Amino acid sequence: MAEHYIASAKIQDVTISEGLLGRVSRLVKEQVLPYQWEILNDLAKDAVPDHSIENFSVAEGNDEGFPSHCIANFKIAAGDEKGDFYGMVFQDSDLAKWLEAVSYQIMSAPDPELEKTVDETIDLIGRAQQEDGYLNTYFTIKEPGNRFTNLCECHELYCAGHMMEAAVAYYRATGKDKLLKIMCRMADLIDQNFGPEENKRHGYPGHEEIELALVKMYEATQEERYLKLAKYFIDERGTKPLYFDIEFEKRNHASHFSYLYPPYGMYSNGPKYAQYHLPIREQKTFEGHAVRCMYMASGAVDVARLTGDQKLLETCRELYRNMVQRRMYLTGGIGSTPKAEMFTSDYDLPNDMVYGETCASVGMMFFTKRLLETEPKGDYADTMERALLNTCLAGMSLDGKSFFYVNPLEVDPIVSKENPDRAHVLPVRPAWFGCACCPPNLSRMITSLAEYIYTIRDNEVYLNLYMSNHAKLCLKDREIELDVLTEYPYEGLIKIQIQSDGDYSICFRIPSWSKDKWSGEINGREVVEKPEEGFVRLERSWKKGDTILLELDFEPKRVYANPRVSKDVGKVAVQCGPLVYCLEEKDNGKGLQRIYLPKEAQLQLVRRKDKLEGINEIHTKGLRLSELEEDSALYIPDALWSYETVDLVFIPYYAWANRGENEMTVWIHEK
């Protein structure tokens, strides 16, 4: 069977211009990347309070933020400065993700000054590298004799993977290969130490990431050993005897994260936490740490695609189906508990205990993009869009200077402060974190967003995500140009202008929320083709100036959870287009859990360009359960409840927590 030509759009060939994602892209370029550089250098005063992070929980943050010390760690490892390592054991990855994000930004908008900063940083990284190619500031400074002895907890391969991704991105952006060569030396060292051979360690990373990074290294260098090593790490995970058990015994039960973990076992769930409970081909559900699951699956899809491993690919698809049908929040968040940031069980989706880490939804975008490259199914793009426009965007404030690690669906600030089980559920975004994986992860996803908009399959162009952009696309045997004009996700009209003559196919997505109500035209004539697997395929001999008009259903809708989701029984959520909406105390007063939405209440969409950087609101009439007297008994035998009619204002979930500390809820009672 002939192989398909499959590609994504090149970042430098897509200009995201207007609308919500145009604004966010500019924000990351102009505000977020410079701000994060200041933080990495400990120059941002609002992110560097005068106190330690020794007792700082991975899940927590505060309004002041925490120092990074990331660049300082590299200077100390390089011998440029005196001092000690500071931060999380995986602190190097913060710099790697920032470098990757900047590389994508340079692809889309060359910037000599920014490039100079990167080149100087790469020189520093090179000086911090050891003679044999080893690169990790924690072990270089703190434990030089313990390299590769605690893969389960200490993230050496994870940090290496992120720096490999940065190296490939900068090479693609500039053609400069210094960082790529640095990471080839590290990859070669890892290859010398790990593999099936008798004289090598038969191990794998505690936190997946290097698997997908090695695939990128292979694609950049055509070095077959890197693809082979990525496949080894995927295949070896979960095989018996369990490597981390062997490693643990060799360390005499020493644990790096002793304040997080009881003596071995990753809380109480054992190997499931790090996905080594079973070989991946035997796994039916995502288990354990949600981010690790997404990185594992992303690497597995890459390996399956390049090696033709259909069983591995079908395993990834089965894991995806279980996640979206039973373990994903309406907002595209994943991970139901702060205990080890994990998936729990089917339909266990508490709104006020949710973790929903920003990194996990970013990882889900990595995963779904790769699935789209294996088969063009609109469902994958629906999930990608749900994660992007809800949880991912909620992970950053509208000014780009504060961030969420956790993305809840229900918040009461008093409970968050007083109940230690809710301490991870913050009502405001911190400026930074002791464990700062999410902010730069979000940056690299936003700056590479062009790669998610289109999937190219032979001479077919699939539009996965809708936003205004101009694109030059390399098909199998031709180049074409398109312009997309839209106010999406605030309206459902999408205009696609063809800028290139030729025979090729345009395949546009019909989201699941609009499958029963949509229309399309080509030069004023109705589109008669029907969706297949979520895409309408238009095969034509196109002429420059041809115009496709697509109109999707933008009536606000009520959404209900499967009744097996016990926390949402009797409740309703509101969605319009791809955006999930929520109630905030700022608009609706205190006591959001006493609000009911009558079944007959009409939902009205109202455009507010003057509010929260330009949003749609949804207005309706609701009921608020009246409070009892202050001295009323806690429990009463019977009561005549009274309700007052109130005006309700819903705002997009991504825009919450930008107006100070207040209550928020996505799901409300229906009456």
N, C-alpha and C positions, 0 to 999 in steps of 0.2 A: 504494500500500500504506500502510495506516494506521501512524503512528508508535507505538512502544511507550512507555509511561511507565516509565522506568527510574530508580531512585534507590538510594542507600545509606541505612542508618539514620543519623539525626542523632546526633552524639556526646552531646548533652545528653539524649537520649531513651533511652539505653542505660546501665544500671548493671552493670558487671562486678563481681561480688560476691566469690565464693569461689574456691578452687582455685589452681592454679599461676599463671594469668594474673591473677587477682584480687590475689595477693600481689605479682606483678611490677608491676602498675598502681599499687598503693599505694606500693611502693618508689620508683618514679619520682616520684610526687607528693611523698612525704615526705622522700626522701633525695637522689635524683639531681638533680632540678631545682635545689634550693637549693645543692647541691654544685657543679654546673656554673656557677651564677651567681657563686659565690665564685671559681671558676677564671677566668671571663671578666673578673673584676675584679682578678685576681692576688692574691686574699686567701686562697686555700687553700694553706697552707704545704707540705703534702705533694705539691702539684702545681707548686711553684715553686722548683726548685733554683737554686743560685747558679752557674749556668754558661750558656753561650750555646748556641743551637741552629744555629749557622752550618753545622756539618758534620753536621747531623742528617738521616738519610735518611727519606724519606716513610714507608718501611715499618717503621721501627724505633721503639722506645720504651724506657723504662727504669722501674725500680721507683719512682723519684722523680717522674717526669713532667716537664712543661715548662711554662714560663709562657705565658699566652695573650696578654696585652696588648691584647685585643680592644676593651674599653671605652675603654682609654687611647687607642687609635688614633682612635676617634670623637671623643674630647675634643680631641685634637690637631688633627684635621681641622676641628673646629668653632671652633677658636681658644680653647677653654676652658683648655688647658694648653700648655706648651711641650714640645718633644721631637721624636723621630723615629719613623717607622713601624717596627713590629717584628712579625715573624711571617711567615707565608706570604702570598703575593700575594692569596690568596683568604680571608684571615682574617675579613673581614666576614661571611662565610657562617656562621661559628660562632654569632655573635649572632643572625643571622636564623633559624637552625634552632631555637635556644633560644626565641626569641620565638614561633615557630610552635607549639612543643611546649607552652609556657605558655598560649597561646591555647586550645588544645584542652583543657588542664586546667581552665581557667576555664569553658569550656563545660560540662564535666561537674560542676564543683564551684566555684561563684562564690567569689571570694576578694578582698575589697576591698584588702587590703594588697598582694597580688601584682599586682593591676590597677594600683595606684598606682605600683609599681616599673616596670611596663611603660609607663605613661603618661610617666613621667619619662625613660625610655630613648628613647621615641619623640620626645620634645622634643629630646633630644640628637641623634638621627638627623636631625631637621629642621634643626638648626643646622649639621650637617655637610654638608648638601646645598648644592650650588652654585646660583648664581642661575638658570642655565639648566635646572636639574633634575637635573644630573649628581650621582650618589652613588656614591663608591668611595673609601675612605680611603687606599688605597695610592697611587692616581694623584693624588689631591688633595694628599697630603703629599710623595710622592717624585718623581713624573713628571707634573706638571700639563700639560705640553705634549705628552704622548704618549697621550692618551686614544684608545681605539679603533684603536690602531696594531698591537697584538699580540693579536688575538683568539685565536690558536692556543694561546697559553700562559698568558695573564694573567687569564683568568676574569672579566672585567668583566660579561659577560652572565650568567654563572653566578651571581655574587654578586647581581646585580640580580634574577634569577629567584627566588633563595631569599628575598630580602627582599619580593618580591611575594607569595610564598606566605604569609609571615608577616603581611603586611598584610591579605590576604583572610581569613586565619584569625582575626585579632583583630577585624576588622569583623564577621565572623559571630558571634564570641563576645560582643561588647559593643555593637555598633551604632556604635562610634566609628570615624570615617573619617579621622582625621588621618594615620595611616601609609598608608592607602589612597591619599589624595590625594598624599602625598609620592611614592609609587611610580607613580601615574598620571603625574606630571611626568617621572619617569625613563623610563617606558614611552613617553611622547610623544617624548622626546628620542631614544630609540633608534629609534622609528618615523621620525623626521625624518632619521636617518642611514643607515638600512638599508632596502632594498627593491629591487624590480625597476626603478625609475625610473632614468633616465640619470644624474641628479645625485646618486645615493645609492651607498653602498658595497654591493657585491653579495657580502656575506659572511655568516657564520654563526658560532656560538660554537665554540670549541675543546672545551669541556666542555658538553655538552647539559644543560639544566635550564630555561632561559628558555622553551622551547617549551611545556612543560606549565604553567608559571607564567602565561604569557600567556593560556592557555585559562581558568585560574582567574580572572584579571583580567577577561576577557571575561564570564564567568558572573556575576561580582559587579557589573559596571558596565554590561553590555550594550553596551559600546563595540566595534563591529564591527572597528575597525582593529586591535585586539589579537588577535582570532582570525585576521585576515588576515595579521598579522605572524608569528604562530606557524606558520601554514601556509607562509609564505615561507621561514622558516628550515628547515623540514622539506624543502621542495621544492628549495631551492637547494643544500643540502649535497651535495657530490660531483659537482656539475656542472662542466663544463670552460669556461674555464680554471680550474684549482684556485685558489681565493681565497687560501689560505694561502701558496701559492708566490708569488703576486703581492705579498702582504703582506711576506713574508720578503725579497724583493728590495728593496722600498721601505725596509726597515730596514737595508739593507746587511749582511744576514746576522746581525744582532744577535739573541741568544737570551737570554731571561730565566733559563731553567733550564740554564745552560751546564754545571753539574756533573752534570746528569742526561742531557742529550742531546748527542750529537755534533753537529757543525754541521748542523743540520736533520736530519729523518728519524725522530725519535722512536725511538731505538735503531736497529734495522735494518729495521723494518717499514713505514716511510714512512706514507702517509696512512691505512693501516688502523688505526693507533693511535687516531685520533680520528674514525673512521668516515666519512671523506670520500673513500675510495677509489672509491666508486661512488654514484650516486644511490640513495636508500634503496629505491626500488621494484625496483632491480636486485640488491639484496643478498639472498643466500640463507642466509648464516650470520652470526652475531654475530662481529665481528672487533675486536681491539684491547682497549682499556681496558673492563673489565667494567661498572663503574658507569656510564660514559658510554653504553654500549650500552643499559642498562636505562632511563636517563632519555630517551634518544632514542626508544626504543620506546614508552615511556609517553606522551610527547608526541605521537608519531605516532598512537597509538590514539585519543587525545583528538581530534586534528584529523580523523581518519578518521570518527569517530563523529558529529562535529558538521557535517561537510561532506558526509557520505554517500559518501566515497571508498572503494569496496569493494576496489579494487586495493591501496591502501595498507593496508587492514585485513588483507587476505589475506597481504600481505608480512609483517606483524607476526605473524600466526599461524604462518607458515612458519618465521620466525626462532625463535619459541617452540618449535616442534616439534623443530627441530634441537638447540636448547639442552638440552631435557629428555631427549632420546633419546641424545645423544652428548657433551654438554659440561658436564653438571652432576654435582656430587658427591652421594653418598648423603645427606649432611647438608643439602643445599640450598645449598651453597656454589658459587660460580662464579668463574672466573679461576684458571688453572692455574700461573701463573708470576709471580714478583715483578718480572720485567723488564717494566716498564710496566703491571703489574697487569692482565694481559691474558688473554683467551681465547687458546688456541693452535690446536690442530687436533682433529678428532674423536677421541674416546677417549683423548686425552692427559690423564690425570687422576692425576698423581703425588701420593701421600699426604704425603710429607715435604718436598716443594717447593711445595705448593699455596699459593696466595695466599688465595682465599676471603674477600675483604674483607667485613667486616660491612656496609658501605654497599652492596655489590653485592647482598647478599641482601635488604636493606631495599628497594633499588630493584626487585628481582624481585617483591616484594610489591606495589609500586606498579603494576608492569606486569600482573601476573596479576589484580589487582583490576579494572583497566580492561578486560582481556579478558573477565572474568566479566560485565561490564556490556554487552558486545556479544553474547554468547551464553552461556547457562547450561550450562557443561560442568564436570563435577566434577573433571576433570583439572587445570584451572586452580587450583581450590581445593586440590587435593592438593598441588600445587607450592607454593602460598602457605603452606600449613600446614607443609610440610617445611622451608621456609626459616625460618619464624617460630620453631618449637619446637626447632629444632636450631641452625643457625648464628646467627640473630639473638639468641636468648637466650644463647648461648655468648659473644656479644660483650660481655657485662657480667657482672661478678662478682655473687655472691649478695647482697652488701651494697651494691651500686650505686656503689662508689667506685674501681673500676678496670675497664679495658676492653681488649678485643682489637680490633686493626685486622685482623690475619691470623688465620684460623681453620683450623689444620692438622688432618689426620686421623692424624698420627703424629708424635710428638715424643720426642727424646732430648736432654735438657738439655745434655749434654756436647758433642754434635755442634752444637747451636745456638750454643754459645759459641765453639767452636773452628773451625768451618767457615764461612767468610764467605758461601758460597752458601746457608747455612741461617740466617743471622743474622736474617732476618725472622720465623722460626718461634720464637716466644717461649714458654717454659714457664710463665710467669706473666704476668698482665695488668698493664700499666703504669697509673699513676694518670692520665696524660694524654699527649698527643702534640704534637709540633711541628706536624704536619698532623692536626688534631683533627676531621676530618669525621665520623668514625663515632659518637662518643658522643652528640652532639646529634641526629644523624640517627636513632639508635635511640630516643632520647627522644621525638621527634615521631611516630615510628611507633607507639610504645606508647601515648602519650596519645590518639592518634586510632584506636586499635584497634577501637572500636565501629563504624567505617565499613567494616570488613573482614568483620564477622561475618555480616551479612545483605546480600543483593542483592534489591531489590524490582522486580518486572517486572509491570506492570499490577496485577492483584489476586493475584499469586503472591509468596510469601515464600520465598526460597532461603536455607537455613542453610548457609553456607560453612564456618564454623569453630565448633567446639563448646567452650563454656565456660559456667559458671554466669553468668546475667545476667537482668535484667528489661528488657524492651524495649517501647517504644511506637513503632509503625511506621505511617507514612503511606503507605497503598496508593493506587491510582489514584482510588478513589472512597469510601474509608473509612479510619478509623484503627482499629488493633487493638493489643492488648497480649498479650505472651507472657512466660512465665517458663521459663527453661531451668535445670535442676538436674543437675549431674553432677560427678564427680571426674576427668573426662577432663583430661589425657591419661594418667592413672594407672589408669583403669578404662574399660570400654566401655559402661557403662549411661548412657543419656541420657534424661532425663524432660522432656517439653515440655508445659507446662500452658497451655491456652487460656484467655484471660481476656476474650475478646470474642465475642459472637454475630455470625453473618453468613456469607455465602457467599464464600469465598476459598480459596486453595490454600496448603498448607504443603508445601514441597519440601525434604526432608532428604537430605544427602549420604551416600552409601555410599562410603567411601574405597577406593581400589584394593586396599589390603592386606586389606580385609575383604569384597571382592566375592563370595567364595564361601561366606561364613559370616556371616550376620547375621539378625536377626529383629526384627519390629516388631509393636506392638499399639496399637489405639485403643480405649480403655475396656475393655481385656481381650480384644478380638477381634483375631484375627491380621490383619496388613496383607497383602493379596494382591497389591497393585500391585508391579510389577517396576521396577528402576532403568532409567532412560533417560539416557544421557550422564552417568551417575554420580549422578543424583538420583532419588529416589522422590517422585512427585507425588501428594499427597493432596488431592483436591478434594471439599469437603464443605460442608454447611450446619452450621457449627460452633456449639456452645453453650458458654457460659462453664462451666468445670469439666471440659471434655473433656481427656483426657490421652493423649498419645502416648508410648509407651515404645519406645526403640530400643536394641538391644544389638548391639554390634560385637564382632568377634573379637579378644580380647586374650590369645591364646596367643603367647608369644615365638616369633619366627620367625628362621630363617637366611635371609640375603640373599646372593646371588652377583652379581658383576659380569659383564657381557658379556665373553667371553674376549678381545675386541679391546682391552679395558682391560688392558694387559700387566702393570701393577703389581699387579693384584689376582688374577691367575691363580693358582689353588691356594689362595686365601684365602676367608674367609667373614666376614660381619659379622652382627650380631645387632640385631634391631629388635623392639619390642613396641608395638603401636598405631602412632602417628605418630612415636614417639621412637626415634632411633638410639642405640645403647648403645656404650660403649667400656670398655676396660680401663685402669686407672690403677695405677701403681707402688705407690701408697699402700695399695691393697687386695691387690695380687698380687705384690709384690716386683719387683726389678730384672730386666732382661732380657726384656721383653715380646715381643721379636721371636723369642724361643726357645720361645714358647708355641704349642701346637697344640690345636685343638678336635676331639676325635674325632667322627666322623660319628654314632655311636650315643649320644653324650652327651645327656642330657635337660636341658632348660632350665626352670628353676623361677623363677617370679616371686615376689618377696618384698617386701612393703611395709615401708618404713623411714621412718616419720614422724619418727623421732628423728635423722635424718641428712641433712645438706645441705639444710636447710629442708623436708624431707619428700620422699622419692623412692621409686621402686621400684628394687630391685636385681634382677638376674638371676643366679642361682647355678647352677653346673654343675661337673663334673669335667673337668679338662684334663690335658694332658701338657706337661712342660717338658723341653726338650732339655738334657741335662747339659753343663756346660762342660768343656773339656779342661784339662789342667794349664797353669799359668801360663807355663811355658817351652816349650809345644808349638809346633811349626812353624806358620807362617801358612797354608801349603798342604800337604796330606798326600795320599798316593796312595790310601789307603783307610782306612776307619775303621768301627768297630763303635759306632754311636751308642747311647747309653742315654737312657732317658726316666724321669722320675719323675712320679707322679700328683700333681696339685695341685688344690686348691679354687680355682675362679675366681669372681670377683665383678665383674659388669658394672654400671656406673652410666650414667645418661643422659648423652649427650655434652654437653648444655648445662651440666651441673654440674661438668665437669672443671676442674682448675686452681684450685680453691677451698680446697685444703689444702696449699699450699706447692708448691715446685718438684719435679716428678717426671715420669717417663715416661708416655706415653699412646699408645694405638693403637685405631683403630676396626676395621681389617681384621686378622685373625689367620689363621695357617696352619690348614688343615683336614687331618686325618689319618684 
